[in-house]
Amino acid sequence: MIKLTDVGKSFGDHWAVKGLNIEVNKGEIYGFLGPNGAGKTTTIKMISGLLRPGTGRILVGGYDIVEEPIKAKSITGYVPDKGFVYEKLSGLEFLNFIAALYKIGPARAAEKIEELSSKFSLREVLDELVENYSAGMKQRLVFAAALLHDPAVLLIDEPIIGLDPKGIRMLKKMLEGFAMKGVAIFMATHSLLLAEELCSHIGIIHRGRLIAADAKDNLLSGGRRLEDLFLEITEEAPSGSAGVE
């Protein structure tokens, strides 16, 4: 469902990411890990179509994100690290606005909003202005908006920002449920514990390059912890592993 082939992106003389080869299939939860500034958000923005790759090719559901952006985005749900919401709209107005962008009919929109507001415990605050929501409630609203059109691909950048323990547990169960239904999930996170518990596949990026990628069970064979692996390989990765060649 998601395929990156030799993908790179530079800003001036600096390569934020280079030579990325990643594949995420239906029903997989791919945990994308790396230190601050490693290239995680740049990668997700390229997959979502917000940034144009400088090199290589990105396919989402078989659609080239550069050549067929509308088709690719129509099957993609995106939850950024800093979700944007219209503060002066109510939660219900915001969700109806997003539904209209995806050309979801009124009856179907009402059905999905009811379903997702119940799932994300938003029903009691839907008529309130978004500016009065807590950070956690805004994050739940952004997730609900990303799922209104039943995406086949879900991109998530730092999913647990602002969520309390109850919200995190709810999110984990929800993502597991979507994966079981065949949704391909690409999740960038700093939470090694979340990735170890939830993800079926792991990729670790460091200084713009993918330095480890495999099924989680293969990477953590023999009872190895993800934290130990992450610290070991990011410390050992050569300082010149990314940059202009």
C-alpha positions as CSV (number, residue, x, y, z in Angstrom):
1,M,0.0,0.0,0.0
2,I,2.9,2.3,0.7
3,K,6.2,2.0,-1.3
4,L,9.2,4.3,-1.3
5,T,11.9,3.7,-3.8
6,D,15.2,5.5,-3.5
7,V,13.4,8.5,-2.0
8,G,15.4,11.6,-1.0
9,K,14.8,15.2,-0.1
10,S,17.3,18.0,0.2
11,F,17.0,21.5,1.6
12,G,19.8,23.5,0.0
13,D,23.0,21.5,0.4
14,H,21.5,19.4,3.2
15,W,19.9,16.0,2.6
16,A,17.1,15.6,5.1
17,V,16.5,12.1,3.9
18,K,18.3,10.0,1.2
19,G,18.0,6.6,-0.4
20,L,14.9,5.5,1.5
21,N,13.4,2.2,0.5
22,I,10.3,1.3,2.5
23,E,7.3,-0.9,1.9
24,V,4.2,-1.2,4.0
25,N,1.6,-3.8,3.1
26,K,-2.1,-4.1,4.0
27,G,-2.7,-4.8,7.7
28,E,0.8,-3.8,8.8
29,I,1.6,-1.2,11.4
30,Y,5.0,0.2,10.5
31,G,6.8,2.0,13.3
32,F,9.2,4.7,12.0
33,L,11.7,5.6,14.7
34,G,14.7,7.9,14.9
35,P,16.3,10.7,17.0
36,N,15.2,14.3,16.7
37,G,16.0,15.7,13.2
38,A,16.5,12.2,11.7
39,G,14.0,12.8,8.9
40,K,10.8,11.2,10.2
41,T,8.5,14.2,9.7
42,T,10.0,15.0,6.3
43,T,9.4,11.4,5.2
44,I,5.7,11.5,6.3
45,K,5.2,14.8,4.6
46,M,6.5,13.4,1.4
47,I,4.2,10.3,1.6
48,S,1.2,12.6,2.3
49,G,2.0,14.8,-0.6
50,L,2.8,17.9,1.4
51,L,6.4,17.8,0.3
52,R,7.6,16.8,-3.2
53,P,10.4,14.2,-3.1
54,G,13.6,15.4,-4.6
55,T,14.6,11.9,-5.8
56,G,12.9,8.5,-6.1
57,R,9.3,7.6,-6.3
58,I,6.4,7.2,-3.7
59,L,3.4,5.0,-4.4
60,V,0.3,5.1,-2.1
61,G,-2.2,2.4,-3.0
62,G,-0.5,2.1,-6.3
63,Y,-0.8,5.8,-7.1
64,D,2.2,7.9,-7.6
65,I,2.0,10.8,-5.1
66,V,3.5,13.2,-7.6
67,E,1.7,12.2,-10.7
68,E,-1.7,11.2,-9.2
69,P,-1.8,13.2,-6.0
70,I,-5.6,13.5,-5.7
71,K,-6.1,9.7,-6.1
72,A,-3.4,9.0,-3.6
73,K,-4.7,11.5,-1.0
74,S,-8.3,10.3,-1.4
75,I,-7.3,6.9,0.2
76,T,-5.0,8.4,2.8
77,G,-5.7,9.6,6.3
78,Y,-3.0,11.9,7.8
79,V,-2.5,12.9,11.5
80,P,0.4,15.4,11.7
81,D,2.5,16.1,14.8
82,K,0.7,19.4,15.1
83,G,-2.8,18.9,13.9
84,F,-4.6,21.9,12.5
85,V,-8.2,22.7,13.6
86,Y,-10.4,25.7,13.1
87,E,-10.7,27.1,16.6
88,K,-13.9,29.1,15.9
89,L,-15.8,26.1,14.7
90,S,-17.6,23.6,16.9
91,G,-16.3,20.0,16.7
92,L,-19.3,19.0,14.7
93,E,-18.9,21.9,12.2
94,F,-15.2,21.0,11.8
95,L,-16.0,17.3,11.1
96,N,-18.7,18.3,8.6
97,F,-16.3,20.6,6.9
98,I,-13.7,17.8,6.5
99,A,-16.5,15.5,5.3
100,A,-17.4,18.0,2.6
101,L,-13.8,18.2,1.5
102,Y,-13.8,14.5,0.8
103,K,-17.2,14.8,-0.9
104,I,-19.0,12.6,1.7
105,G,-22.7,12.9,1.4
106,P,-24.7,14.4,4.4
107,A,-26.2,11.0,5.4
108,R,-22.9,9.2,5.3
109,A,-21.2,12.0,7.0
110,A,-23.7,12.0,9.9
111,E,-23.2,8.3,10.2
112,K,-19.4,8.5,10.3
113,I,-19.4,11.4,12.7
114,E,-21.7,9.6,15.1
115,E,-19.5,6.5,14.9
116,L,-16.2,8.3,15.4
117,S,-17.3,10.7,18.0
118,S,-18.5,7.8,20.0
119,K,-15.2,5.9,19.5
120,F,-13.1,8.9,20.5
121,S,-15.4,10.0,23.3
122,L,-16.2,13.3,21.6
123,R,-20.0,13.2,21.6
124,E,-20.5,15.4,24.7
125,V,-18.3,18.2,23.3
126,L,-19.2,18.2,19.6
127,D,-21.3,21.3,19.9
128,E,-18.6,23.2,21.8
129,L,-16.1,25.5,20.0
130,V,-12.8,23.7,19.3
131,E,-10.9,26.6,21.0
132,N,-12.3,25.3,24.3
133,Y,-11.0,21.7,23.8
134,S,-8.0,20.4,25.8
135,A,-4.9,19.4,23.8
136,G,-6.0,15.7,24.2
137,M,-9.5,16.4,22.9
138,K,-8.1,18.3,19.9
139,Q,-5.9,15.3,19.1
140,R,-8.9,13.0,19.2
141,L,-10.8,15.4,16.9
142,V,-7.9,15.4,14.4
143,F,-7.9,11.6,14.5
144,A,-11.6,11.5,13.9
145,A,-11.3,13.9,10.9
146,A,-8.5,11.7,9.4
147,L,-10.7,8.7,9.5
148,L,-14.0,10.1,8.1
149,H,-13.4,8.8,4.6
150,D,-12.4,5.3,5.6
151,P,-8.8,5.5,4.4
152,A,-6.9,2.5,3.2
153,V,-3.6,4.1,4.4
154,L,-3.1,6.0,7.7
155,L,-0.1,8.2,8.3
156,I,0.5,9.3,11.9
157,D,3.2,11.6,13.2
158,E,3.6,11.3,17.0
159,P,0.2,9.8,17.7
160,I,0.1,10.1,21.5
161,I,0.9,13.9,21.8
162,G,-1.6,15.3,24.3
163,L,-3.3,12.0,25.1
164,D,-3.8,10.8,28.6
165,P,-3.3,7.1,29.5
166,K,-7.0,6.3,28.8
167,G,-6.7,8.0,25.4
168,I,-3.5,6.1,24.6
169,R,-5.1,2.8,25.4
170,M,-8.1,3.7,23.2
171,L,-5.8,4.7,20.4
172,K,-3.8,1.5,20.5
173,K,-6.9,-0.7,20.4
174,M,-8.3,1.4,17.5
175,L,-5.1,1.1,15.5
176,E,-4.9,-2.7,16.1
177,G,-8.5,-2.9,14.9
178,F,-7.8,-0.9,11.7
179,A,-4.8,-3.1,10.9
180,M,-7.0,-6.2,11.3
181,K,-9.3,-4.7,8.7
182,G,-6.4,-4.3,6.3
183,V,-5.4,-0.6,6.7
184,A,-1.7,0.1,6.2
185,I,-0.5,2.2,9.0
186,F,2.8,4.2,8.9
187,M,3.5,5.7,12.3
188,A,6.4,8.0,13.3
189,T,7.0,8.1,17.0
190,H,9.5,8.7,19.7
191,S,7.8,6.2,22.0
192,L,9.9,3.0,21.8
193,L,7.5,1.4,24.2
194,L,4.5,2.1,22.0
195,A,6.3,0.9,18.9
196,E,7.5,-2.3,20.6
197,E,4.0,-3.1,21.8
198,L,2.0,-2.1,18.8
199,C,4.0,-2.3,15.5
200,S,4.4,-5.4,13.3
201,H,7.4,-3.8,11.5
202,I,10.0,-1.3,12.5
203,G,12.2,1.1,10.5
204,I,14.9,3.2,12.2
205,I,16.2,6.3,10.5
206,H,19.3,8.2,11.5
207,R,20.7,11.3,9.9
208,G,18.4,10.8,7.0
209,R,19.2,7.2,6.2
210,L,17.4,4.0,7.1
211,I,19.8,2.0,9.2
212,A,17.5,-0.9,10.2
213,A,14.2,-2.2,8.8
214,D,12.5,-5.5,9.3
215,A,9.6,-7.3,10.9
216,K,9.7,-6.5,14.7
217,D,10.0,-10.2,15.6
218,N,13.1,-10.5,13.5
219,L,14.7,-7.3,14.9
220,L,14.0,-8.3,18.5
221,S,14.8,-12.0,18.3
222,G,16.2,-13.6,21.4
223,G,14.2,-11.4,23.8
224,R,16.1,-8.2,22.7
225,R,14.4,-4.9,23.7
226,L,13.7,-2.2,21.1
227,E,15.3,0.4,23.4
228,D,18.6,-1.5,23.5
229,L,18.6,-2.0,19.7
230,F,17.7,1.7,19.0
231,L,20.4,3.1,21.3
232,E,23.0,0.7,20.1
233,I,22.6,1.3,16.3
234,T,22.0,5.0,16.5
235,E,25.2,5.4,18.5
236,E,27.2,3.2,16.2
237,A,25.9,4.7,12.9
238,P,28.7,6.6,11.2
239,S,28.5,10.4,11.4
240,G,28.8,10.7,7.6
241,S,25.9,8.3,6.9
242,A,23.8,11.1,5.4
243,G,24.7,14.3,3.6
244,V,25.6,15.4,0.1
245,E,27.5,12.8,-1.9
